[in-house]
Every structure is written in structure tokens, then in C-alpha cells.
């Protein structure tokens, strides 16, 4: 939500369309010979490294890059991680059939598990994916899989299909045209991403495992990471995925048991499961202290409460609501989808009353006679109702400093409960205390050494801010449901 606030732009109730052509290539050709032996009679010479191929930029790719950054929380700057990803990409590209392809890597500040690239070689990987992977060979399996899509021209085919079909899902439709569509979007806020076909996925798995093996990474990393994704998706089951940033790798690359088995079968062609390079220790060193989940600087959800320590406010959603902090707004949906809410920020001139703003035409169907001036916890506010064919709305505008925040509640059928939910949510809006602001630290991955007496259960009790801590500990560390930790193992926990 902060992204729009940073730009200082007022906006109507809609989100910029985002097309993510999830097609992850991989990068950067290897260097040439650094030194050559010379005889005493000749002058010593040093061969210069070959320049890495450049990534061609066009207005279209630059625009898409900005959209991706806006949807995925911007960049995550960490020199250790950037070096890790770049070196992995270098090895894979050198082992591929196209070492002349240039790539530029961006790590996205998102807890979603995703990796993709634009057709020109701009490559993206989320910190959420880096947190889930257990070693460099697993990361290499993701990157080589996406390289395979590019090398097999799957990327271009899918881009053409997306362009021809205009696959752009508007997260929230312009309210001036159809409030009912807006309510529907409120209840189901997702970006539809074109998927690769089953055959394309299996083809990319085969090519990708081969590239990883040729780069001397453990080819079984693909099967392990596919299993981790599948188990991670199970932990998310039952939760609504309202944020385009939450659309993870499994959304476009289903981690089915059949794919896991297929990846294992392909890996066997390159060697036994033990002995190949996983590069676990250096990988864990690189991700130690990695931010996990939401970044509090962008505002974050804890249960039913939304907190924004940087802007200094909080509010709480009603019972049975699930909140998601998207790039454009905080979206809430009641279990069953019969009620929804949206919270965002808009610029309103200081001289314009909030009541006048609600009646200014940005939303159709507003009943002007319902407009009421209010004071909520000391803040100037106004409310109004609006009607569509299938949905009814209760809208609040609240002035907090120089900003005006909007609460928009949608319900299929107006009831005492829906009215109470809207009223109690708005009334919960307040300033954060200094102690609350100081306590709002991000969750981070911490790499620790297993000590004598430690167990999965005892270590998972050290996890903070996550649900299903024991299961999540196992998934994060690549442990199956019965495996136990061993003394002196290095493992990941989540802490604040």
C-alpha cells in the first residue's frame, strides 16, 4: 500500500494492471582464460575477461520492470544475496546451449515464492523463494528451469498468447464504470497469470535438470525444491491469496507429485542422489538475516490487525476476515466471500470537505442524502452509502495528517452484522504508540547450529510470528515429516 503513498499520487479505486510473463531465463556468460603461461623469451600477457552480454532495454521492458517492482515491493538490496544469485546464474549460463544470452538479476522484496524473467533477459527472484530453498543446488534448479523455458521458446509463445488474449486482470475495476465489478474484484482480488502447458513444464524440467547437472550442481535439487514448494503450498491451503505478490511459483508451475517423480527420474540419469554439489553452507551464510514474510516498512498484517509503523497507524478487521496487504491497498474478505473491504490512501485538497469528496463522483451510486460528517478517534471523517445491482457499499473517508484514507466495505446483503463490521473496523483506526512502532521489526531468517538436546519441536518453539511452527520449520529446512535434526547441523529458524 505504501508504494502509492511514496509516489504521492491520488488515484481512483483501481490498481494498475500487471502482466507478469513468468519466464525465468538465467544469466551472464563466463569469463575467458585469465592467464596464459609464457616462455621466458616472450612478454607475459594476460587475456582479458570476455565482457558479459548486455541486456537490451526497450520502453516496453522498462515499463514492465516498473510494474513488477510496484507489484512485488521493489528491490531487496543485499550484496551477499546478489553475489550468490549472480554466481549461480553465471555457472548455469556457461553450461547452457546459449552462453551468449545476457541477463540482469533483480531480487524482489516479496515474501512470495516466485522467480521469472522478461524475454529480454531481465531476471527476477523473490526473497521468499530464497528463504524456502535449502541450498544453492535447489536455487539453481529454479533458475535452470526458467532458462529452459526461454531456450525452448516457451516464453515467447506465452507472451504472444498473453498479448493476443489481452491477459491483464484488473485488481479493482474503475468504480466510475461499474461498482458491481468493483465489489466482485474486492471479493476475488487476484492476477491471472498465463500458465505453461503440462508438456512445456515437463520439457523445462528435463532441460533444467540437465543444465544444473552440467554446471556440476546436484541434479536432485529440482525434486527437493518441488517437494518444498508443494509442502509450502499445503501450509497456505485455506488462506485467500488476495495479493498479486502472493501468487507464487506454484501458481504457474504446479508442484505435482508427478513432476517431483519425473524430476527424480531425470536426475538419476546424471548420477546417484548422494555426492553432488549442494553448496549448502555458503548458501545458508548468504541468507542468514534475510527478511522473512512481509516487510514492516510497507505496513504488515498480524492476524486481523494491519499496522503501518512508518506512517504511524493501525486498524483491526472484523472476525472471520482475512487481510492481505497488497501493493495498492489492504484488502479484506470475509470467510465465504459475502463481505469484503478495501483500505487505501488518496490525496484530497485540505480545503475540500470529506463529505464533498465522497460526493465528488469518483464512485457511482453514492446516496448523497446518506453523507454524514464524523469524528473518529479525534480524526475528521465522513461516511456515505452506495448501491449497485448486486452489492451495497459503506464508504468512509478519514483525514490523518496530510493524507485521507478510505475504507470501502462491500456486502451482498445489508445486515446488522455488515453495518457493525464496517463501524467497528473504522473505529479501530488509531495512532500507533511509540512502543508499538519500535517493536514493529521484520521477521528474519536466522541460521543456527543444532546443539545436543535440540529437537525439531524445541527448535520450532524458537520460531516467532509464523503459523504451524513445527511444520514450517521442517519445510524451511527440507526435512520430511519424520526426519530429526542432527547435532552440529546448520538450520533455519524464523525470528524477530
N, C-alpha and C positions, 0 to 999 in steps of 0.2 A: 504494500500500500504506500510505503514511503517513496517509492520511485516517482510517482506522480507528484508527490509533495515536493521532492527535490527539484523537479523541473519548474515548479511554481506555476503550473498551468491549471486553470479551471477546466472542467470538462463536463460534458453531458454524461448521463449514466450509460456508458458503454465502455468496452475495453478494446484496445487496438487489436485487430486480427493478427494472429501469429501463425505463420506456417513454419513448421519445423520439419525440414526434409531430413529425417533421421538417417543419415548415410555416413557412417564414420570411416573416413579414409585414414591413413596414417603417414608418417612424415619423414622427410629430410634424408637426403642421400648421405652415405657415409663418406668420410674423408679419404683422400688418396694417401699414398705412401708418404710418411713423414721424413724419413731419412733413407739415404742410399749409401752403401759402403763405397768408398773411393780408394783408389790406389794412391800411394804416396806421391806419384808423379802428376796427379790431377788435382785441381782445386776442389775442395769439398763443396758440394751443392746440396740444397735442401728442396725437395719437391713441395710446392705449396699445396695446402689442402684444397680440394675442389670446392667451389662455392656451392652452398645448398640452394636448390632451385627455389625461386621466388614464387609466392602465391599471387596469382593475378587477381586484382581487385576490379570490380565493376560497380556502378551505382546500385545495381540490384543486390549484389552480395553485401555491400556495405549497409544497405538498408536492412537486409535480413539479419546481419550481425547485430545491429542495434536492437532489433525486435527480440532476438534471442537473449541479449543481455537484460533487456527490460523484463522479460518473462521469467528469467532464471536468476534474478537477484544480483546481476552484474558479475564482475570478475572476482575470483578469490585469489588474492596475491600471496604467494608463499614460494620463495625461491627454491626451497628443497623439493617441494612437490613439482614445480615446473621443470626442474632438472631431471627428476625421476621420470616424468611422463615423456619429456623430450628424448632422453636417452633410450627409453623403451621404444619410442617411435623410430628413432634412428636405426636401431637393430632390426626392427621388423621391415622397414622400407628397404634396407640393404639386402634383406633376404627375399624380398618380393620380386615379382616379374617387372615391376615399374620403379626402379630406384631413381628415376629422373623426376618423379612427381614431388612437387613441393607442398609442404604443409605448414600451417601455423596453428599452434595449440593454445587454447584458452581453457582455463579451469573455471567453472561456473560456481558461484556462491549459492548453491542449492543443495538441500538435503535429499532431493530426489535421486534415484539410482538411474543415471542415464549417460549416454555417450552418443554423439552423432557428428556429422560434418556436412558442410556445404559442398556442392560439386567442385568448387574451385580449390578445395583442399583446406579450408578453414575447419579445424577440428576442435571439438568441444567435449569435455568430460566434467561431470559434476563431482563436487567433493563428497556427495553421498555415495557415489559409486566407489570412490577411493576408500571411503570408510568401510564399505562392505567387503571389498576384496581383501584377501589374506596374504597375498604375496605378489611379486611382480609378474609371475607367470600367469596368474589369473587376470591381472590388468592387461597383459599382452594378448590374452585370448579375446578380450573385448575389442581391443584396437585392431587386431588382425582380422576379426570377423567383419568389422566395418570396412576395413581395407578391401576385403574380398567382395563386398557389395559394390564398391567403386570399380574394382578391377573387372568385375563381371558385368558392368554397365547397369546393374540393378538401380543404382542411384539415379541415373539419367532417365530410366524408364519410369521410375516412381515420380520423379519431378515432372515429367511430361504428363503423366496421369493426373497429378495434383493440379497442374496448370489447366489442363483441358476440362477437368471437372470442377475447377474453382474450389478446391477443398480448403476453405477458410471458415472455421466456425467462429461466429461472433459470440464472445463470452456473455455479453449482455447487450441486447439489441437497443438501438436508439429509441428511447422512450417516447419521442415525439411522433413515432410512426405507428407503434403497436404495443401498448402496455401489456397485453396478454403474452406476447412473445417474450417481453422482458421478464415476466413472472416465471415463465417456463425456463428461461435461462437461469434465473435465480435458483430454481429448484434443481437444475441439472447444469452446472457450470463446468463444462469440460471442453477441451480442444480435441477434435477428432483428427488423429494422425493416420495418414495412409500407412498401411502395413505391407510388408513384403509378403509374397506368397509363401506357402509352405515349402515349395520346391526351391525357391530362392533362399530361404533360411537354411535349408539343409545343404545347399550348394555352398553358401557362405561359411557354414560350419566346417565343411570339408577343406575348403581352401584356407580358411583362417587357421585351423589346427596345423595344416602343413606349413604355413608361414612361420608360426610360432616355433615349430619343431626345427625348421631350417635356421631360425635365429638362435637356436640352442636354448630355448625355454622349454619347460616341462609341458608337453602337449596335453597332459591331463588337466591342465589349468582350466580349460574350457568347461569340461564336465563338472569340475568342482564349483566354478563360478555360476554355471547354470543352476546347479543344485542350491547354491546360496541364494540366488535370485528367487527361486521357487519358494524356498522356505521364508524368505523375507516378505514375499507377496502373501503368504499364508498369515503372517503376523498382521498384515494390513487388512486382511479379509474382514468385511463387515463395516469398514470405515468408508465414508464417502470421499472420493478423490475430486475435490472441487477446484483445486489449483492446477493450472497447466504445468506448473513446476513439479507437481506430484505425479504427473504422467511419466512413469518410469520406464526403464528398458524393457520390462516385461509387457508393457502396453503394446509395443511394436515388435517385440522379439519374444514371443511366448516361450517360457522355460518349461516346456512339457517334459514328462518323463521320457518320452520317445526321443526328444532332442538330446537329453542327458545321455541316454544309452547310445545314441548314434555318435555323439562326441567321444565317448569312451571307446567305441569300436574303431573309430578313425585313429584315435591316439595310439591304439595297440599296434598299428602299422609302423609306428615310429619308435617303439621300444616298450620296455616294462614300466609299470607305474612308479617304481622307485628309482632314484638315482639322477633324474634330470634336474636341471637348474630351476629352482623356485625363487631364489633370491629373497627369502622371507625376512632375514634380519635387516637388510638395508631398506626394504620396503616398510617394515614397522618403524624403523628410525625416522623415515621420511614423513609418515602420517601421525607420529606422536604429537599430541596437542592440536590435532585437526579439529576445527569446529564441527559439531555433530548436530544434525537437525536444523531447526530454524536459527537464524542469526538475530539476536535481540535488537541490534541496531536498526532492523527493518520492522520491529514490532514482532510479537510472537504470541502463540496460543499456549496456555496451560490449562488443560481441561476445558471448561466452558468460559474461561476468562481470557480476554485479549489485553495485553499490556504493551505499551509503547514507551519505554524508558527515555528514549531520545526526545520525544515530543511531550512526555510527561503526563500521560493519561491512561486510564484503564476503564473497561466495562465488562459486564458479565452477561452471557447469553442465557436464555431460559433453559429449564430442564428439558432433556431429550433433544437438545440441539447439538449439532456438530459444527464447530467453527473451523474455517480454513483461512489463513492469511495469504491472499493472492497478490500478484504484483499490482493489481488495480484497486482492490478493495478487500475488506474482510467479508466473507460470505458465510452465512449460517443456514443450515437446513434442518428442519425438524425430522425426526425419525418418521419414515413413511412418506415424506415429501409434501405433506398438505400445507405446510407453512415454510416460509423462507425469509431471510433478512439479508440486507446489504448495508455495509457501513463504509463510507468513503469521505473524501475531503473535496471541497470545491471553493473557488475564490468568489466571494460576494463583496461588492464595494461596501465600505464601512457606513456610507450614508444610506444604503438600501436596507430597509427593514427585512427581517427574516420572513415575515408574513408576505410581504410583497414578492420576495424571492420565490416562495412556494407557489405563488400565483402568476409567475412571470412567463409561463408557457413552456418550461423545459420538460414538463411532464403533462401528457394529455389526461383528461378525465378528472382533474382536480376539482373538488367541490369547494368553490370559494367561500361559501357560507360556513364551511366547517373549519376554516382557518382560525387558529387561536394562538395568541401570544402567551408565552410561558416563561418561567424561570426554573431551571433545573440545576440543583446544587449550586446556585449562585450564578449560573451562566445564562445569558439571554437565549431564548429558544422560541420556536414556533412549531405548530403541528397542523396537519391537514389530512383529509381522506381523499382517495381517488378510487374510481371504479372502472373495471374493464368488463369484458363479456364473461370471463371465467374466473378472474381473480379480483380481489379487493385489496387496496393498499392503505397503510397508515404511514405517513411520512413525517419525519421530524428534521428540523434544521437547528443546529446548536452552535453558537459562536464561542470559540475557545481561542483566546488571543486574537491573532490576525486571521485565523482560519475559521471556516464554517464546516462542520461535519454533518453528514446526512445519515440518518437511519431510515431505511426503507423496508417496511415489513409487508410481505405478500401472504395472503391466505386465500384458500379456495372458498371458504365459507366463513364469514364473520361470526365470531362467537365470543363469549365471555373470556374464554381461555386465550384466544388470539389477541384480544384487547389487552388483557393482563400481561401477556408475554411482551408485547410491544412497550407498554408503560413501564414495566419493571426493568427491562433492558436499558431503556433510555435513562431511567432514574438511577441506574447503577454507574453511569458515566461520572467520573471524578478525576481529580488530580492524583497522581502518584506521590507518595511521601518520599522524602529524600532517602530513607532507609530502603524503601522498595526499589527505587532507581538504582541504588548502589548494589542491591542484591541481585539485580537482573543481569546475571552473567550468562554467556552462552555455555551450552553443554559442549564438552570436548572429548575426543578420543585420547585416552591415556594408556600408554603401553607399560606394563608392569611385568615383573618376574614372579613366577609361581614359587611360593615358599612351602616348606614342609608343613603339612596340615591343611593347606588350601584345597578347596574343592570347587566344582562348578557352582554349587549352591552358595558357599561362603563368598566367593568372588562376585557372584551376581548380586549379593546383598550390598556390595560396594558401588553398584550402579546407581546413578541418580537421574531423575527426570525422564525415565523410559518406562513403558508398559511391558509386561511379561519379561522381567529382567533375566530370568534364567534362560528362557528360550532365546531371547535376543543375544545374550552372551554367547550361547552356542553358535548361533548364526554368524555373528560377527567374527568368531574365531574358527569357523569351519569345522565345528565339532558336531558329530551326529548325535542322535537322541540318547545314546548310551555311553558315549566316549567320556573319559575323565581327563582332567589336566594332569600334567607331569611336573614334578619339581624341576625348576630351572627353565621351564617353558616360558616364552615371552607371549603374553596375551593382551588383548584389547579390552578395556572397560570404558564405559561412558561415565563421566563425572562432571561436576560443575566447578 
